Amino acid sequence: MPDPKPQPDNPLLAEQARQFFQRQIQTVKMCLSRLDAGQDDPELIHDLRVAARRFTSLLQQTEPFLEARWCRQAAKAMRPVRKATNRLRDASVLAERMANLSSGQPQGQEWDDLADLLGHMQRQQLKKARHKLLDEHFRQQLDQLDDFLSDQMATAHLLRPEPRNKDLYALYSLEGVRTALLFHQSAELLAVRQWVVAESELPAEVLADPVLAAGFLEIAPEVIHRIRLAVKDFRYALEFLAPVLLPEPLAVWLSSFRALQDQLGAIHDLDQALERITSLEGRGLDSKPSREWIDSCETVKRAWREERQTLLDQLQPQWADWTAEGYECKIYELIFQK
């Protein structure tokens, strides 16, 4: 039997993309099979969401180099997964946070009613997600996408073809696009910082201080949301480009991004939960909230605001490191051997 063909030192962008996209599709299909079998644990929903997010994130990042029409069609095919799992996760996180807050603390009937309502909302979202994701037509679309991505020859025809001119070859190699992708993601993340400076009434020198800047970030959930998405996209770009990046600095940066993503995700979850509780506070169970109901909602919001502030305090020291110079140095560490 002949030896397996060695992997090229500088793989083609299209082939790396094909393999990356196929892994995400197969993860989605595996999770849907488990969902069809009756499983619905949080880890399963998490894996579904992450695979769908990785898929669409890399479609957006590589579309300038790949066949644009195919990218749009593939993103459309994955949209139901993202919509269903995002809504389900939001409801699940809200119910879980309420359960943890209630643990070991005897509360009144209104508190129990609030917890029951959030649990009911979570079950309703799970039912809707099952209906959408186990739909036969949607499953057929995933199978077709998987079949396409499994065929290396067919993919070469539909993704943007590699140029024959050797001088242009680097533009379509993974190594040829890595710098452009890395600096683009740096610009996306740093643009959020500049947006904060531009939109706030605080001077730039105040926002540059990790302690003083806390006052602005505390009242701006949309800032947390935008930074969180930028960090996710950056991390997925690093994972995608891993074959042409130096492993040691890559491992350090990925670890840093995971920790930052966890912090931002927890803050975002609290922002979503606070917004939802506020909307329920004025509605009650029968559109006539009692004083006890309002008090229960206020107790929940107070606890979650305190948790949010603690997480923000932990986030602030990193704020001062988000500079173009700092990111440029890190990118060069990923590319050039010392």
Buried (B, 14 or more C-beta within 10 A) or exposed (E): EEEEEEEEEBBBBBBBBBBBBBBBBBBBBBBBEBBEEEEBEEEBBBBBBBBBBBBBBBBEBBBEBBBEEBBEBBBEBBEBBBBBBBBBBBBBBBBBBBEEBBEEEEBEEBBEBBBEBBBEBBBEBBEBBBEBBEEEEBBEBBEEBBEBBEEEEEBBEBBBEBEEEEEEBEBBBBBBBBBEBBBBBBEBBBEBBBBBBEEBEBEEEBBBEBEBBBBBBBEBBEBBBBBBBBBBBBBBBBBBBBBBBBEEBBEEBBEBBEEBBEBBBBBBBBBBBBEBBEEBBEEBBEEEBBEBBBBBBEBBBEEBEEBBBEBBEEBBEEBBEBEEEEBEEBBEBBBEEE
